[in-house]
Amino acid sequence: MSSNFDTFFEKNGDLKEGVLSDKLWLKYLTQTDNVYVNAERLESMGSLSGKETLMYVMRTLDILDEIKERESLSADTFDAVRLTLMWSEVAKGGLEAERKEWIKKGYPLDIHNIASAEIYKDATGDSGLVYTLIKTHGVVGQSLRGEISFSGNKDLLGIKRDDLKVLLMALNECIIKAVSDNIWNRVKKSTESLIDGIVRGELKEYSPAHRLQKLLPGEIEFFDNDVKFFEKKIFPRFELWYFEAALSDFNMGQIRIILANILEVIDAQNDPVNHLNFKALADNLYYDYEGKKHINIYKKRIIEKYLLDASVQNVNINVKVRNGSAYVDFKFSRVCEKLIDFCVEAERSGLLTFEKSIIVLYDMFGFRRDAFDRLNNEDKYLRTMNDVSKSTKDSIIDYVAGDSVVDVGSGGGILLDKLEARFPDKKVIGTDISTNVIEALGQKKNREGHSWEVKVHNFVDKTLEPKAGSVIFSSILHEIYSYTENENGRFEIDSVKKALRNAYDSLDKGGRIIIRDGVKTEGSAVRKIRFKTAAGLDFFKNYMTDFKGLKDIPEDKKVTDIDEKNLTVTGDINFIREFLFTYTWGSESYAHEVQEQFGYFTLEEYKNFFKEMGAELVFAEQFLEPGYPDNLGKYLELLDEKGEITEYPESNCIIVAQKQ
């Protein structure tokens, strides 16, 4: 627990007797029915206690105590910073009557630094140093994030103190570090540089392009017209609050449409607006999934649909202007809210019927859904896939050749990270056909400081320029095979052949295609499954109905017998193996996995295809990933046609083909 918390509170969390008699700031923070939290900083929406602001202030005071010892702060500097920290968040507290009185006085409570400064002045009569520090509280951090211009710190230029740098560095370390040690470590040098300018009486602004990059670190690049839009219409007019928290999951085109709509509302009302506040939208867009905060992908998709077609009746942008601020959110129709609630609960339940219903409802409402998108199950799927396949994912890196390498279908970016670490001198490029994946990878790149690049690309449609030294298809060709629509529908081998031919044509001479994926079993042997529970047999029956792959096997050969009494099923080895490798992912991923055929080429068919194309086969081998039988053994036994326990068919293969 915080040492400063222990100063004011008993071990049971109650305030110590008499502690509020001379601590009005603490009264405002503790006696309040207002819960004001930045959702951006929460790990879980369900973790809200109502004491977040109070505990944040206590952390800032604890950090100040550490700085005092480390930097030997003078008593005067320490006292000024401590008093500033105590009062800087009070506008987030207070009882309803007090908050109404503050609003009546015109204090902008959502611009809490300004409002807190005025509340402090009312209480103390002080309009000097501490008042100025409260008024500019957090502005250094906002400037570094691009939310406001550096001129927002202009009031600090009037402070004449020999210890100004020490004071401001201590104050901002407390403010930022109390949010996150990592954030402070990342911005410490930039903070010091800005404070050095303040001490010299200088405030050098970011260029519009650089400020936009700071504002949206997840964006990879900006077009000139994007920069000019912000330079002319946004940056000169507004301070931005909770911008990244609310809008970082949207692309630049969508953000510009949102801002254009906001400007239209503001200009029509003709009221002065200096602040755009996106907190309501940021709070609205998050919810908990498996105990962790996630973007509400359902709301996001509905908003995306609206941004493409403003005539959509399910949602409208909601802009309220008050006290010089425009508060931005999206308002959903009642029917739409109910649909969102259903999708959230269906996702959490993991039941097969609900999983399939989500897809049906998505198609019905016409919301954007990428072909490979698993909604918020994507993270879990990627973690599971990485665990199951870790034994061979690393080994394919050994075959990389050339000065550049392309990871096709980069997913969560695991392979991109491995390639970057292994080949720091090579150009590493990630591709995916999913806009959501590329958006998430762009955010990951900027958040973690990676050098790899990402782009939306589909090898089924075209080659990739410039040419590459290596193209890796790691667990992605079976998805291309399963989801690509040809004239004969899905599950057509021509889609895989097109992707591989385009990849081959995208290689430099001596370049390599490296494949790690499922492999089909030769022949038409019979296999049996003996389930250990009736639930397993029910899962299999669902699979029989829903799986549309293996078009080359007659329907009556896929499953030849179901023995309900002994929980046993019999069928073609390839149908059985496809079921096994779907079953291992569990019910949550079923609605998506049942749409995929894991094995589409036998090993010999792979070899023949590359030989016909004129490629040199460097390596070709099939094998069984041990993770599959280890996991499935808890639920079933695999038998041969005589009913004897038998080995699993090979699950995967690695193919390395080199361009002559």
Backbone hydrogen bonds, N-H to C=O, Kabsch-Sander energy under -0.5 kcal/mol:
donor,donor_aa,acceptor,acceptor_aa,energy
6,D,2,S,-1.8
7,T,3,S,-0.8
8,F,4,N,-1.1
8,F,5,F,-0.7
9,F,5,F,-2.3
10,E,14,D,-3.9
13,G,10,E,-1.8
16,K,8,F,-2.6
19,V,16,K,-1.8
21,S,18,G,-1.2
23,K,20,L,-1.0
27,K,23,K,-1.7
28,Y,24,L,-2.3
29,L,25,W,-1.6
30,T,26,L,-1.9
31,Q,27,K,-3.0
32,T,30,T,-1.2
33,D,94,G,-0.8
35,V,33,D,-0.6
36,Y,34,N,-0.8
37,V,35,V,-0.6
39,A,37,V,-0.9
41,R,38,N,-1.9
42,L,39,A,-1.2
47,S,44,S,-1.2
48,L,45,M,-1.1
55,M,51,K,-2.8
56,Y,52,E,-2.2
57,V,53,T,-2.2
58,M,54,L,-2.1
59,R,55,M,-2.1
60,T,56,Y,-2.2
61,L,57,V,-2.0
62,D,58,M,-2.2
63,I,59,R,-2.5
64,L,60,T,-2.0
65,D,61,L,-1.9
66,E,62,D,-1.8
67,I,63,I,-2.5
68,K,64,L,-2.6
69,E,65,D,-1.6
70,R,66,E,-2.3
71,E,67,I,-3.5
72,S,68,K,-1.0
73,L,68,K,-0.8
78,F,74,S,-2.7
79,D,75,A,-2.5
80,A,76,D,-2.0
81,V,77,T,-2.3
82,R,78,F,-2.7
83,L,79,D,-2.4
84,T,80,A,-1.8
85,L,81,V,-2.5
86,M,82,R,-2.1
87,W,83,L,-1.5
88,S,84,T,-1.5
90,V,87,W,-1.3
92,K,89,E,-2.1
93,G,90,V,-2.0
94,G,28,Y,-3.0
99,R,95,L,-2.7
100,K,96,E,-2.3
101,E,97,A,-1.8
102,W,98,E,-2.2
103,I,99,R,-2.4
104,K,100,K,-2.5
105,K,101,E,-1.6
106,G,103,I,-1.7
107,Y,102,W,-2.4
109,L,107,Y,-1.5
111,I,108,P,-1.9
112,H,110,D,-0.9
114,I,111,I,-0.7
115,A,108,P,-0.6
115,A,111,I,-2.1
116,S,112,H,-2.6
117,A,113,N,-1.8
118,E,114,I,-1.8
119,I,115,A,-2.3
120,Y,116,S,-2.5
121,K,117,A,-2.3
122,D,118,E,-2.4
123,A,119,I,-1.9
124,T,120,Y,-2.3
125,G,121,K,-2.8
132,T,128,G,-2.2
133,L,129,L,-2.4
134,I,130,V,-2.6
135,K,131,Y,-2.4
136,T,132,T,-1.6
137,H,134,I,-1.5
139,V,136,T,-2.1
140,V,136,T,-0.5
142,Q,138,G,-2.2
143,S,139,V,-2.5
144,L,140,V,-2.1
145,R,141,G,-1.4
146,G,143,S,-1.2
147,E,142,Q,-2.0
148,I,142,Q,-0.8
152,G,149,S,-1.8
153,N,150,F,-2.1
154,K,151,S,-2.0
156,L,153,N,-1.8
157,L,154,K,-1.4
158,G,155,D,-0.9
159,I,156,L,-1.5
160,K,158,G,-0.5
161,R,159,I,-0.7
164,L,161,R,-1.2
167,L,163,D,-2.8
168,L,164,L,-2.8
169,M,165,K,-2.7
170,A,166,V,-2.3
171,L,167,L,-2.5
172,N,168,L,-2.5
173,E,169,M,-2.1
174,C,170,A,-2.0
175,I,171,L,-2.2
176,I,172,N,-2.5
177,K,173,E,-2.5
178,A,174,C,-1.4
179,V,176,I,-1.1
180,S,176,I,-2.0
184,W,180,S,-2.0
185,N,181,D,-2.6
186,R,182,N,-1.9
187,V,183,I,-2.0
188,K,184,W,-1.4
191,T,187,V,-2.9
192,E,188,K,-2.4
193,S,189,K,-2.3
194,L,190,S,-2.3
195,I,191,T,-2.5
196,D,192,E,-2.5
197,G,193,S,-1.6
198,I,194,L,-1.9
199,V,195,I,-2.6
200,R,196,D,-1.7
201,G,197,G,-0.7
201,G,198,I,-0.9
202,E,197,G,-3.9
205,E,203,L,-0.6
211,R,207,S,-3.0
212,L,208,P,-2.2
213,Q,209,A,-1.8
214,K,210,H,-2.1
215,L,211,R,-2.2
216,L,212,L,-2.1
219,E,216,L,-1.7
226,D,223,F,-0.7
227,V,223,F,-1.9
228,K,224,D,-2.6
229,F,225,N,-1.8
230,F,226,D,-2.0
231,E,227,V,-2.7
232,K,228,K,-2.4
233,K,229,F,-2.6
234,I,229,F,-0.6
234,I,230,F,-1.2
235,F,230,F,-2.9
237,R,234,I,-0.9
238,F,234,I,-2.4
239,E,274,N,-2.8
240,L,147,E,-2.3
241,W,276,L,-2.8
246,A,242,Y,-1.6
247,L,243,F,-2.7
248,S,244,E,-1.9
250,F,247,L,-2.0
255,I,251,N,-2.5
256,R,252,M,-2.5
257,I,253,G,-1.6
258,I,254,Q,-2.4
259,L,255,I,-2.7
260,A,256,R,-2.5
261,N,257,I,-2.2
262,I,258,I,-2.0
263,L,259,L,-2.7
264,E,260,A,-1.9
265,V,261,N,-1.8
266,I,262,I,-2.6
267,D,263,L,-2.9
268,A,264,E,-1.6
269,Q,265,V,-1.6
270,N,266,I,-1.5
271,D,266,I,-0.7
274,N,324,G,-3.1
275,H,324,G,-1.7
276,L,239,E,-2.8
277,N,275,H,-0.6
277,N,326,A,-3.0
278,F,241,W,-2.8
278,F,276,L,-0.6
281,L,328,V,-1.1
282,A,278,F,-2.6
283,D,279,K,-2.8
284,N,280,A,-2.2
285,L,281,L,-1.7
286,Y,283,D,-0.9
287,Y,294,H,-2.2
289,Y,292,K,-2.9
292,K,289,Y,-1.3
293,K,43,E,-3.6
294,H,287,Y,-3.1
296,N,285,L,-4.6
297,I,295,I,-1.5
300,K,296,N,-2.3
301,R,297,I,-2.3
302,I,298,Y,-2.0
303,I,299,K,-2.4
304,E,300,K,-2.4
305,K,301,R,-2.3
306,Y,302,I,-2.0
307,L,303,I,-2.5
308,L,304,E,-1.5
309,D,305,K,-1.7
312,V,309,D,-1.9
316,N,331,K,-2.1
318,N,329,D,-3.5
319,V,317,I,-0.5
320,K,327,Y,-2.2
322,R,320,K,-0.5
322,R,325,S,-3.0
325,S,322,R,-1.7
326,A,275,H,-2.8
327,Y,320,K,-3.2
327,Y,325,S,-0.6
328,V,277,N,-2.7
328,V,326,A,-0.5
329,D,318,N,-2.0
331,K,316,N,-3.0
332,F,330,F,-0.5
333,S,314,N,-3.1
337,E,333,S,-2.7
338,K,334,R,-2.1
339,L,335,V,-2.1
340,I,336,C,-2.6
341,D,337,E,-2.6
342,F,338,K,-2.3
343,C,339,L,-2.7
344,V,340,I,-2.5
345,E,341,D,-2.4
346,A,342,F,-3.0
347,E,343,C,-2.5
348,R,344,V,-2.0
349,S,345,E,-2.0
350,G,346,A,-1.5
355,E,351,L,-2.5
356,K,352,L,-2.4
357,S,353,T,-1.7
358,I,354,F,-2.0
359,I,355,E,-1.2
360,V,356,K,-1.9
361,L,357,S,-2.9
362,Y,358,I,-2.5
363,D,359,I,-2.3
364,M,360,V,-2.2
365,F,361,L,-2.3
366,G,362,Y,-1.0
367,F,362,Y,-1.5
373,D,370,D,-1.6
377,N,374,R,-2.0
378,E,375,L,-1.5
381,Y,377,N,-2.8
382,L,378,E,-2.7
383,R,379,D,-2.2
384,T,380,K,-2.5
385,M,381,Y,-2.9
386,N,382,L,-2.4
387,D,383,R,-2.1
388,V,384,T,-2.6
389,S,385,M,-2.2
390,K,386,N,-0.6
390,K,387,D,-0.6
392,T,389,S,-1.4
393,K,389,S,-1.8
394,D,390,K,-0.9
396,I,392,T,-1.3
397,I,394,D,-1.1
398,D,395,S,-1.2
399,Y,396,I,-1.4
400,V,397,I,-1.8
405,V,427,K,-2.6
406,V,470,S,-2.6
407,D,429,I,-3.0
408,V,406,V,-0.7
408,V,472,I,-2.7
409,G,431,T,-1.4
410,S,431,T,-2.1
413,G,410,S,-2.6
417,D,413,G,-2.2
418,K,414,I,-1.8
419,L,415,L,-2.7
420,E,416,L,-2.5
421,A,417,D,-2.2
422,R,418,K,-2.3
423,F,419,L,-2.8
426,K,423,F,-1.7
427,K,403,D,-2.2
428,V,426,K,-0.6
429,I,405,V,-2.6
429,I,427,K,-0.5
430,G,453,E,-3.3
431,T,407,D,-2.5
432,D,455,K,-1.2
435,T,433,I,-0.6
438,I,434,S,-1.9
439,E,435,T,-2.4
440,A,436,N,-2.4
441,L,437,V,-2.6
442,G,438,I,-2.4
443,Q,439,E,-1.8
444,K,440,A,-2.3
445,K,441,L,-2.9
446,N,442,G,-1.9
447,R,443,Q,-2.6
448,E,444,K,-2.6
449,G,445,K,-1.2
450,H,445,K,-1.8
453,E,428,V,-2.4
455,K,430,G,-2.0
457,H,432,D,-1.2
461,D,458,N,-1.3
462,K,458,N,-1.5
468,A,506,S,-2.7
469,G,404,S,-0.9
470,S,404,S,-1.3
471,V,512,R,-2.7
472,I,406,V,-3.5
473,F,471,V,-0.5
473,F,514,I,-3.3
474,S,408,V,-0.6
474,S,472,I,-0.7
475,S,473,F,-0.8
475,S,516,R,-4.0
479,E,476,I,-0.7
480,I,476,I,-2.1
481,Y,477,L,-2.6
482,S,478,H,-1.7
483,Y,479,E,-2.6
484,T,480,I,-1.7
486,N,484,T,-0.6
486,N,489,G,-2.2
489,G,486,N,-1.9
491,F,481,Y,-1.3
492,E,481,Y,-0.6
495,S,492,E,-1.7
496,V,492,E,-0.5
497,K,493,I,-2.1
498,K,494,D,-2.5
499,A,495,S,-2.0
500,L,496,V,-2.5
501,R,497,K,-2.6
502,N,498,K,-2.6
503,A,499,A,-2.1
504,Y,500,L,-2.5
505,D,501,R,-2.3
506,S,502,N,-0.7
506,S,503,A,-0.6
507,L,504,Y,-1.3
508,D,468,A,-2.8
510,G,659,K,-1.1
511,G,508,D,-2.5
512,R,469,G,-2.1
513,I,657,A,-2.9
514,I,471,V,-2.7
514,I,512,R,-0.5
515,I,655,I,-3.2
516,R,473,F,-2.6
517,D,653,C,-1.7
519,V,651,S,-1.4
520,K,601,F,-2.9
527,R,571,G,-2.5
528,K,639,L,-2.6
529,I,569,V,-2.4
530,R,637,E,-2.6
531,F,529,I,-0.6
531,F,567,L,-2.8
532,K,635,Y,-2.4
536,G,533,T,-0.7
537,L,533,T,-1.0
538,D,534,A,-2.2
539,F,535,A,-2.2
540,F,536,G,-2.0
541,K,537,L,-2.1
542,N,538,D,-2.1
543,Y,539,F,-2.1
544,M,540,F,-2.4
545,T,541,K,-1.5
546,D,542,N,-2.3
547,F,543,Y,-2.8
553,I,550,L,-1.7
557,K,554,P,-1.6
558,K,554,P,-1.1
559,V,555,E,-0.9
560,T,570,T,-2.1
561,D,570,T,-1.5
563,D,568,T,-3.8
564,E,562,I,-0.8
567,L,563,D,-0.6
567,L,564,E,-0.6
568,T,563,D,-2.2
569,V,529,I,-2.1
570,T,561,D,-2.7
571,G,527,R,-2.3
572,D,557,K,-0.9
572,D,558,K,-1.2
573,I,525,A,-2.5
576,I,572,D,-2.7
577,R,573,I,-2.5
578,E,574,N,-2.1
579,F,575,F,-2.2
580,L,576,I,-2.6
581,F,577,R,-2.3
582,T,578,E,-0.7
582,T,579,F,-1.1
583,Y,579,F,-3.2
584,T,580,L,-1.5
585,W,582,T,-1.5
586,G,583,Y,-1.4
590,Y,587,S,-0.8
591,A,587,S,-0.5
592,H,589,S,-1.2
593,E,589,S,-3.0
594,V,590,Y,-2.9
595,Q,592,H,-1.3
596,E,593,E,-1.9
597,Q,478,H,-0.5
598,F,596,E,-0.6
600,Y,598,F,-0.5
606,Y,602,T,-2.1
607,K,603,L,-2.2
608,N,604,E,-2.7
609,F,605,E,-2.2
610,F,606,Y,-2.1
611,K,607,K,-2.1
612,E,608,N,-2.4
613,M,609,F,-1.3
614,G,610,F,-0.6
614,G,611,K,-1.1
615,A,610,F,-2.5
616,E,658,Q,-2.6
617,L,615,A,-0.5
618,V,616,E,-0.8
618,V,656,V,-2.7
619,F,656,V,-1.5
621,E,654,I,-1.9
623,F,652,N,-2.6
625,E,623,F,-0.5
628,Y,625,E,-1.5
630,D,626,P,-1.9
631,N,627,G,-1.8
632,L,628,Y,-3.0
633,G,629,P,-2.0
634,K,631,N,-1.2
635,Y,632,L,-2.2
636,L,632,L,-1.8
637,E,530,R,-1.9
639,L,528,K,-3.0
639,L,637,E,-0.5
640,D,644,E,-2.8
643,G,640,D,-1.9
646,T,638,L,-2.4
651,S,623,F,-1.2
652,N,623,F,-2.5
653,C,517,D,-2.3
654,I,621,E,-2.5
655,I,515,I,-2.2
656,V,619,F,-2.9
657,A,513,I,-2.6
658,Q,616,E,-3.3
659,K,511,G,-3.1
